[in-house]
């Protein structure tokens, strides 16, 4: 029985994988939280990997505090770059399958066309730079890796935009949401299903892939969809990014082109609104 190690067990992707794992009893599942897999301590991480001896690794763990990364640069790079480099080396040495999760924040947002996997990367904040460094290390140390770039992830678990909007729309009469950042949300349950479909596929085709739900929207339009599906009375206004100052700059445009992953692994990518409705059932 092959053993799947899931890092970031308590995060959105890890939690959704935990739900789906019961439908895949052919695998032995190891869900690793920060104690079982310690990404900020590389010596301990090596020991932990040697002890677990996985056959497949889903690296869902990451430093994701975008604004804090501007001041916690060393920690962000340790987790998003150095630990990924070590995991990739381990996977290559032991002939494991590795799926590493990355982000749309590797782009600078200057494009106006959906970004494919070969689009030029130019991250505009420390989080994006640390994730891009992790991508490069992952492929250099293990060319057999699969990297999946995703965007605007939400789920029933953890903290995310959808849950924040649901709460605020019930607490307040009016909220404002940025209306000049364009992309597409990703329902975590859809992404982890795609990951499982990939490892069950007849062939393993390494490289970088994009995955998010279909649709091209702003955060403001996303909030309007949440309001509609939740039947909330809160008034939602749109504001520019310049009116909502944050320590870390965000890419203005990060819509991902999903044609490669759909064609290679014969995946169906749901429309964002269809997946969003699942949060309200």
Secondary structure, DSSP 8 states (H G I E B T S, - for coil): -EEEEEESTTSHHHHHHHHHHTT-TTEEEEEE-TTTS-TT-HHHHHHHHHHH--SEEEE------TTGGGT-HHHHHIIIIIHHHHHHHHHHHTT-EEEEEEEGGGS-S--SS-B-TTS----SSHHHHHHHHHHHHHHHH-TT-EEEEE-SEE-SSSS-HHHHHHHHHHH-SEEEEE-S-EE--EEHHHHHHHHHHHHHSSS---EEEE---B--EEHHHHHHHHHHHHT---EEEEE-GGGS--SS---SB--B--HHHHHHHT----BHHHHHGGGG-
